[in-house]
Amino acid sequence: MLDDSRPQAVLDFQPLAAMVVDPRANRILDANTAARKLFNLSAGDIRFSDLLISDAGEMAVYLDAVSHYGCYISRALHFHGRKDAPPRLQTYGAQLPDHQVLLSFLDLEDVDKRTRETEQEMHHKGGLTQWQNIYGFFREVEAQNHLILEAAGEGIYGINAQGQATFVNRAAQEMLGWSADDLIGRELHPIIHHKHLNGEHFPAHKCPIYASFRKDETMRVDDDVFWRKDGKPILVEYVSTPIYDHNVLAGAVVIFRDVTERRENERKLREALDEVKELKEKLEQENEYLLTEIRSARSQTGIVGVSPAIRSLNIQIGLAAQSNAHVLVSGPPGSGKSMTVSAIHEASSRHRRPLVRINCSEINSQAFEAELFGYRRGAFAGASRDKTGKLIMANNSTLHLDEITDLPRDIQARLHDVLQSGRFQRLGSGEDTTVSLNVVATTSRDLSAEVRAGRFRQDLYFMLNLFSIRCEPLSERPADIPYLAKHFLDRTTRRLRLPKTRLTRANIDVLNQYGWPGNVRELENVIERAAILAQGGRLEFDFHLSGSSPAAGSDVVLTNDELRALERKNLENALARAKGKVSGAHGAAAMLGIAPTTAYSRIRSFCIDPAQFK
């Protein structure tokens, strides 16, 4: 509540019209005499919003700025005054305790009036030098705005047209380490702005602050440096505004902010983000690879069997793991070469590191080179980021090169050099990377014949063939079939949560009669399909697809229509077992080992209605 009878308060000594406001209560707590006259305030409760002409939202934004910066200046706010027309005001806000705000108002009309009176007075007073005019102008500005300038958090200083300091506020003195007595009357550029951060000389004629009053332009600079009295630089951003007195250029006012700490924090943040990004990309690549390995490992059995061939294989795996020598594993497709590689890695001293695989027959030469060696960003078109190659992933571990006979010949030479020297360079990089790894290569063809035909380098062959292992086809080790079949059946029922199913003597006899051209992989597929389609706990095998005898299965050739009919029948059997359910843990897609989207696509292709199986 405003009280006309209150004693003279400290606020009355403020040269500008001023009031203390509580924005939350929308009240004017106190106002000096100048403010009462300016806004025609009377005693009693006066709501602050009653003075406002400006939108309440604009006032809220202004008060937020005062709260954030501690003080803030604006000419955009408009208030009701004692005159018919609203006064033109420049509003100064300063944050007080208890969320109160001190508002001071500079009446721009009075400033214009005083300027005109000063012009008339100066007109009558001759003989004063231009320097006295300019100096007096700045002294008047400083006197009128002393409280605001000293309360400002930004550094503020004024210079005349010769670049000499006319006033320096307290914040500027603290930031620069110079006192006002050190600077006023001296040219500032040679003192605080004489060189760039890199030590290069900064001539005054290129200084944006000089340009502001020479070109009559407000100059905003976001990245510059001022020099302290102790010789240390501070990074600054500043605004230089030209000032005129009686239509004569008086100089400029510079408002600057020390952003050294902020820029340093930004630099550290950028470096941290770059490091996090690099680690994230590397981790994503490794995780992507490890997830692939985990998925593939679920379809591997380990070494299962009791035949002499398997016993010999287990011995060779142990020797190969202990020797840390490069290994060449050969054998027909599906005979267990990948399982052998995994067993060698798990038995070796490098088993704590991931086993890294790469299929030499799946990608072209250029893509293979990038996959194996990795690359730097920009190494070739499309290389938008650094990529960790398989060689780096396999460092201190095992690298499995599947189907080594398909390795491009130009890559063969580079791989030989890596294995011989233990160093390589990523694409787009001139720096050597050191690696230590074991290579286990697998092939389903005769690699020595490839060497004789000139399609595979002899030196690389000898290097990889230090230790040779042969995986025998399943047809040559029938004693392992019951053990493998039991292993696959137990794993399938656990993974798909199927009813427990047993292998009978009759089942084993049927399996032993088949020639297994697809080796262990074919046996796994047959057992899994039979487990999914089993009725009443009984297994039935359909590996002789066309209806011929099991022993002749390897010679059967099916037409496309026969294959489609078989696929349709298999899909219908899965839907019947799942009672029309396609996706989910016990759906047809899970039984078939395919994605639900693939299952739905096949259902549409065969025009099958899953609802008929419910």
N, C-alpha and C positions, 0 to 999 in steps of 0.2 A: 504494500500500500504506500503510495506517495504521500509525503507529509510536508506541507509548506512551512510548518512551524519548526522543522527539525533544525538543529544547529548546523553550522557550516561543516561539511564533510570533506574528506580527502579528494573525493571525486570532483569537487568544485575547483580544485587547483589544476585539473586537466584543461589545457588550452582549447581543446576541441569539445564540441558537444558530445556528451558521453552518458551512457546508462548501463546499469547492470541488469541483466535479464536472466530469468529462469525459464528456459525453453520448455522444460517438461511441464511446468505449471502454467505456462503461457502468461507469465506475469512480469511486469517491470518492477524490479525490487528497489531501484534507486536511479535518480537522474540528476545531473548537475544543472545549474541555472541555464547554461547555453542550450542544453537539450530541451529543457522545459519551454524556452522561448522558440526554439526551432520547430518543435512539434506541437506547440500550444497545449502542453500537458497541464492538467489541474490536479489538485489533491484528490485522493481516493484511489480505489482499485482501478487500474487500467490494464486491460488485456493487451499483450504485446501484438497479437494478431490484428487489433483494431488499427494499428499504425500502418500495417502492410498494405501496399498497393500490389506488389509483386505476388505471384502465385506462391502458395504455401510450400509447394514442392521445391521451388527455387530456393526458398529460405532454408528448407531442410538440407538441401545439398550444400549450401553455404556453411551451415552450422556443422555439418559432417566434416567439411574441409578445415574449419577452425579446430575441431576436436582432433583431427588427424595431425595437422601441422603445428598446432599450438597457437598460431595466429594466421590470419588470412585477410586479403584485401579484395574488394570488388566494387565496381561501378555499376553493376547490373541490377542492384536492388533499388526499389522505389518505395517511398513512404509518404504518407499524408503529412502536410506541414501547416504552418500558420497562414500561408498564402493560399490564394485560389489555386495556383499551379503548384504541383509537387516540386519540392526543391531538388536540384541536381546534387547528388551526394556521392562521395567516395566513402565506403564503409570499411572500417578496420575492426576486426574481431580478434579478441584474445581470450584463451581458455582460462577460467578461474576455477578454484576448488569447488567441490560439490556440484559439478556439472553446470555452474553458472558461467555466463559469458559477458565479457566487457565489450560493449559496442561503442566505438568512437566514430564521429561523422565529420568529414571535411566538406564544408559547403562550397561547392565549386563555383557558385555564383559570387560568393564573397571573395574567392581567390581571383576570379576574373576582375572583380571590382578593384581589389587591391593592386592587381597587375596594371589596370588602366591608370589608377592613381599614381602608381610608381612610374609609369611611362611619362605622365604629365610632370611629375616631380623631377625625373631625370632630364626631361626636356628643358626644365628651367635651370637645372644645375649643369653647367658646362665644366669642361676641364677634367672630368673624371676619365680615367683610362679605361679601355675595354676590359682589361684584367680586373679592375675594381668592380665593374658592372657584373661580370660573370661570377667573381668571387662572392659578391653580395647576394647574387641570386641563389647561389648554392647554399650560402649561409642561411638565407631565409627559408629555403626548402628544408634544410637540416633542422632549423629551429622549430618549424611547424610540425615536423614529423619525427622529432627526436625520440619520443617514447616508442613509436612504431618501429623505427629503424633499429633501436637498441634491443627491442624485444624480438625482432625477427630472427628465426633460426638460420636463414640464409645469409651468406656474406654479401654486403652491399657497399659499393664505393662509387664515388662520382669523380669524373675527370673532366678537365676543361678541354678546349679545342686544341691545346698543345699537348694533351695527354698527361697533364699534371694532376695529381690527386687533390680533390677539394674536400672530401669527407670520406671517412672509413668507419663503418659501424663495428660494434664490439665483436660480432660473430666473425667478421672478416679478419679482424686483428687476431683472434684466437686461432683461426684456420691457418693464417699465413705466418704467425709468429712475429709480425711487425706491429709496432704500436702506431697510433695515429700520428704522433709527433715524428716518427721515422719516415712517414710516407707523404703527409700533406705538403703540397708545394713541390713535390718531386715527380718527375716523369716515371710512371709505373711500369711501362713495358720493359725497360732494361732491368728492372728490379725483380719482377715476378713472372714475366712472360717472355723472357729473352731467348729461350731455346726449347726445342721439342724434347719429348721424353727420351728419344734415342741420342740426344746430345747435339743434334744439328742446330745451327743458329737459326733463330726465328726473327727475320727482319720486321721492323715495325710497319713497313708499308704493306706487308701481307697479313697483318693482324686484323681479324674480324672486328675487334672492338674499335680500332681506328676507322675501319670501313663504315661502321654504323653511323658515325657523325660526319664522315666525309661524303658518304653517299646518301645520307638521310634515310637509312634503312635500319629496322630492328633486326639484329643478327642473333640467331639462336644456334648455339654450338653444343653438341652432346658429348664430344670426345676431345678433350684438350687437357693441358697440364699447366698449373701454376707452381711457382717455386717458393718454398718457405725461406725464412731468414736463415735457418740452419742448413740450407742447401738441399733439403729433401723435396722431392716433387709430390704434389697431390693431384690426383685425377679430378677434373671438374667438368661440370656442364653449366653453361651460363647463358644469360640473355643480356644483350647490350642495346639500350634504347637511347636514341639521340634526344637531347634536351635543348629547347630554344628559350631565349629570353629576349622579349621585345622584338620577336621575329629575327633575332640574330642567334646563330648557332652558338650554344654555350658549352656543349660537350656531350657527355653521355653518362648514364647511370648503368652500372653493371651489377646484376644480381647473380650470384654463383653459389653452387652447392658442391661440397666435397663428396665425391662418389668413389673415393679410393677403396674403402672397405666393401662397398657394394659391388664394384667391378671385380675385386679380388674374389669375393664370394661367388659372383657369377662365373668367373673363370674356373674356380674350383668345382662349381656345380657342373659346368660344361664338361670338364675333364672327368668328373665322377660319372656323369651320364654317358659319356663316350665309353668309359671303361665298363660301366654296367651294360651298355648296349653290346659291346664286343663280347663280354662274358656271356650275356644272354644269348647272342647269336651262336656262340660256340657251344653253349650248353644245350640250346635247342637242337643244333645239329647232332651233338652227341646223344641227347635224349631220344631224338628221332631214330637214330641208328640203333640205340640200345633197345628201344621199344620194338623195332623190327626184329632184332635178335631174339628178344623174349618171345615174340609171337612165333618165330620160326623154331625156337627151341621146344615149343610145346608139341611140335609134330615130330620131334626126334625121340628116339627110344634109348639112346645109350647103346652099349654093346651087349646084346642079348643073344645067347646061344651056347651050345655045348659041343659043337662039332670041332674036329681038329683044326679046321680053318679059322674058327673064332678063337680058339685057344692060342693059335699062332699069332693071330691079329692082336690079341691082348698083350702078348709078349713084345711084339714089335712097337705097339703104342707106348709101352713103358720105356723101351730103349730110346725111342725118338724123343719122348718128353724129357728124358734125362740128358740127352746129348746136346740139346739146344741147337741142333743142326737144322738146315732147311730140309723139308720133306716133300717128296712127290708121292701122292696117293692116286692110284689108278684103279679102274674097275668099270664094269658096265653101268649104265644109268640105273639108279635106284638100288644099288648094291650096298649102300651105307657109307659112301665116301665122306659126306658131310658129318655124319655121326662120328666117324673116325677122327676127323679134324677136331671136332669138339672134345673128344676124349683125350687127344694129344694135348690140347691146350689146358684142359682141366687138370691133367696130371703133371704139367710143367710148373716151373717156378714162377711163371708169368700169369698164373690163373687168376690172380686178384685183379688184373686189368681185363677189359672187355676183349672178346674175340671179334676181330674186325673182318667182315666178309665183303668181297666184291666179285661180281659175276662178269667175267671177261667177254661173254658172248651177248650181253644184253644191250650194250651201248656202243656208239661209234667211236672212232679213234680220238677225235677232239674232245668229246664229252668224257671219254674214259680218262684222258690225260688230266682234265680238270678235276674229275672225281678222285683220281689217285693222288695227284700232287697238290691239289688245292690251288687257290689263286687269290691274288690281291684285287681289291676293287678297281675297276677300270682296265683290267688286264686284257679284256676283249669285250666286244659288244654284248651287252646284257649282264656283265659282271658288276652288279650294282652294290655289292657288299663283299667283304672278305669271306672266303670259304675255307674251312679246315678240311684238308684232304685226308684220305684214308691212311696215308703213310704217317701223318702226325697222330691220328687217332690210335694207330697200332704201335706207337713208340713204347718200348718196354713191354710189348705184348706180342700177339700172334696175328699175322695177316693171312687170311685164307683167300687165295686166288682160284676161284672156281672156273673150270674149263679153261685151263691155262693155254691150251692149243689155239684158242680164239684170240689170244692177246695180240693186238696190232704189232707189226714188226718194228715200227719206229718206237713204240713204247717198250718193246723187249730190250732195245739197246739202253734206254734210259734206266729201266729197272735193273739191268745188270750193273750199271754204274753205281746206282744207289746201294745195292747189296754189297758191292765190292768196296766202296768208299765210306758208306755210312752217312752220306750227305746228299742233299738235293736242294733245289730251289723251287719255290712256288711260282706259278705262272704270274708274270708281272712283277716279280721281286728279284732283286739282284743279290739278296743275302742268302747264304747257305744255312740250311737247317739240318742239325745232326739228329739221326734216328738210330735206334737199336731195336731190331725186331727179328722174329722168326717168321719165315714164309713157309706155309704149307699149301702146296699147289695140288689141285685135283684135276683129273682128266678122264674122260671115258674113251679116249682114242689112244693109239700107240704114238707116244710123243717121240720116240726114237725114229719112227717112220716119218714123222713130220720134219725132223731134223734132216734126214736123208733127202727128203723132197725139197729142202731149201726154204720151207715155210716157217721154221723155228730156229732161232739162233743156237748154235752148238754150245757156245760159252755159257749162255743162260741155262741150257739144259743140264750141263755138267754141274752148275752151281746149285740148281734146284734138286738134282738127283743124288745129293749126298747120302740121303737115306730114302730108300724106296719101299713102299708098302702096297700090296695088292689086295683089293677087296674082291673076294670070290662071289660069283652070282649065286642066288638062292637055290637054283636048280642043282648046284654042286654041293650043297650042304643041307639036305633034307632033314637031318636030325634037329636043325634049329627051328623048323616050321612050327611045331607045337608050342615051343617057348615064346616065339615071337607072336603067334596068334593069341596066346593067353595074355601077353603083355599089352597088345593093342586093344583087346576086348575089355580088360579091366580099366584101361585109361579112358576109353571111349565112354563107358557107362558112368565113370566118375565125372568126366567133363560135361556130359550132356544130361547127367542125372537120370539115366535110363534104368529100367528094372534090371535086377541082376540076372545075367544070362550065363549059362555054362557051355563050355565046349564038350561035345560028346566024342566018343571014339569014332563014330560015323563021320562027324565033322572033320576030324583029323585025317581020316582015310581019304575023304574027298579032297582036302587041301593037298595031301601028298600026291595025289594023282595028277595035279595040274602042273604045267611046265614053268610057270611064273616068268614069262618074258620081261615083265616089269620089275622083277626082283622084290626086294623088301618093301619098296614104296607101293607096289601093286597089292601086296599082301595087306598092308595097312589100310588101303582104301577099301578092299573087299571086306575086311573085318568090320570096319566102321560102318559101311553101308548095311551089312547084315545085322549089326547090332541095332541100328535105327529101325529097320524094317522087321525085326524079330516079332513073332506072334506067339504069345504063351510061353515065352522063354526059349523058343526053339530058333536056331540059326539056320538060315538057308542062303546059299551062296549063288550069285548070278554072274560069276566072272567069265562063264562061257556064253556070253551075251546072246548069240544067235541060236542057241539051243543045241549046238554040237557038243560033243563030249568034252569034259574038262581038259583032257590031254591034248585036244586039238585046238584049244582056245587061242593059242598063239598064231594059228594060221587063218583065223576067221577074218573076213573082210565084210563090213557092213555097209549098206547103202545109207544115204543121208536120211531117207524116210524111216529106215529101221532104227537109226540112232535117235531120230525125233520121237518115234513111238516109244522107245525104251525110256527116253528122258521124261516123256509125259507120264508113263506108267509109274516111274519112280517118284515123280512129283505128287501124283495122286495118292500113292501109298503113304507118303509122308504126311499129306493133308488128312488122310483117314486116321493115321495114328495120332495126329495132333488134334483131331476132332474139329478141323476147319480153321484152327488157329495158325496164323502165318508167322508173326513175329513174337518175340518174347523168349523166355528161357526154355519152354517146352513146345515152341512153335515149329512149323515145318522148316523154316529157314535154318533154325539151329540144328535140326536133325540132318539137314543136307549140308551143313557147314558152309552156308553162303549168307551174304548180307540180306536183310529183309527186303531192301529195295530191289535186289536181283530176283528174289523169290516172287515178289509182286509182278515184276516185269515178265517173268516166265509164265505166271498164271494168266496174265492178259494175252500173252503170245499164243497160249494153247486154248484160250477162251474157256478156262475152267472157272466155275463158281465155287469158291471155298465154302459158301453157306450150305451146299449140299452134303458136306461131310460132317456137319455139326450133329 
